[in-house]
Amino acid sequence: MLPLEAVEECLELAAACAHGASAGLLSLRGVPVPFVSLREVLGLAAPAVPRESVIVVRPGDRRVRLVVDVLGGECQAVIKP
């Protein structure tokens, strides 16, 4: 579970261009950025999922990109200027 205030954005992995995903990089708005697959970090078997999502989290001054199989919970919309 992640605190909502730490989440900057959620994207579908295919939309984030998982190009170079085997190297732990994806192209986010044309910029290569590192990511971590929670499935791999936790050592879980790879289930067939229809889509994966990238969650961009900012805990403090750092930015972390996590690839997850499922997004759950309630939806809240926040419009940032």
C-alpha positions as CSV (number, residue, x, y, z in Angstrom):
1,M,0.0,0.0,0.0
2,L,1.3,3.4,-0.9
3,P,0.2,6.7,0.6
4,L,-1.7,8.7,-2.0
5,E,0.2,11.9,-1.3
6,A,3.5,10.2,-2.4
7,V,2.0,9.1,-5.8
8,E,2.8,11.5,-8.6
9,E,1.2,9.5,-11.4
10,C,0.1,6.1,-12.7
11,L,0.7,5.0,-16.3
12,E,0.0,1.8,-18.3
13,L,3.4,0.2,-18.9
14,A,2.8,-0.1,-22.7
15,A,1.9,3.6,-22.9
16,A,5.1,4.4,-21.0
17,C,7.0,2.7,-23.8
18,A,8.7,-0.2,-22.0
19,H,11.4,-0.2,-24.6
20,G,14.6,-1.5,-23.0
21,A,12.6,-2.9,-20.2
22,S,15.0,-5.8,-19.8
23,A,17.7,-3.3,-18.9
24,G,15.5,-1.8,-16.2
25,L,14.8,1.4,-18.3
26,L,11.6,2.7,-19.8
27,S,11.0,5.8,-21.9
28,L,8.9,8.3,-20.0
29,R,7.9,11.2,-22.2
30,G,11.0,10.5,-24.4
31,V,13.4,10.3,-21.4
32,P,15.0,7.0,-20.4
33,V,14.3,6.4,-16.7
34,P,15.0,3.5,-14.4
35,F,12.3,1.4,-12.9
36,V,11.9,-1.6,-10.5
37,S,9.4,-4.5,-11.0
38,L,7.9,-5.3,-7.6
39,R,7.2,-8.9,-8.9
40,E,10.9,-9.4,-9.5
41,V,12.0,-7.7,-6.2
42,L,9.6,-9.9,-4.2
43,G,10.6,-13.1,-6.2
44,L,7.1,-13.9,-7.3
45,A,6.2,-16.1,-10.2
46,A,5.3,-14.2,-13.4
47,P,1.5,-14.5,-13.9
48,A,-0.1,-13.7,-17.2
49,V,-1.5,-10.2,-16.6
50,P,-3.4,-8.3,-19.3
51,R,-1.5,-5.1,-18.5
52,E,1.1,-3.8,-16.0
53,S,1.2,-0.3,-14.6
54,V,4.0,2.1,-13.7
55,I,3.5,4.0,-10.5
56,V,5.7,7.1,-10.1
57,V,6.2,7.7,-6.4
58,R,8.1,10.6,-4.7
59,P,9.1,9.7,-1.1
60,G,10.8,12.9,0.0
61,D,13.3,14.2,-2.5
62,R,13.7,11.0,-4.6
63,R,11.5,9.7,-7.4
64,V,10.9,6.0,-7.7
65,R,9.1,4.1,-10.6
66,L,7.5,0.9,-9.7
67,V,6.0,-1.6,-12.1
68,V,3.0,-3.4,-10.6
69,D,0.5,-6.0,-11.9
70,V,-2.6,-4.5,-10.5
71,L,-3.8,-1.1,-9.2
72,G,-6.3,-1.4,-6.5
73,G,-8.2,0.8,-4.1
74,E,-10.3,3.9,-4.5
75,C,-9.7,6.4,-7.2
76,Q,-9.1,10.0,-6.3
77,A,-8.4,12.7,-8.9
78,V,-6.0,15.5,-8.1
79,I,-5.4,18.3,-10.5
80,K,-2.0,19.9,-10.1
81,P,-1.0,23.1,-11.8
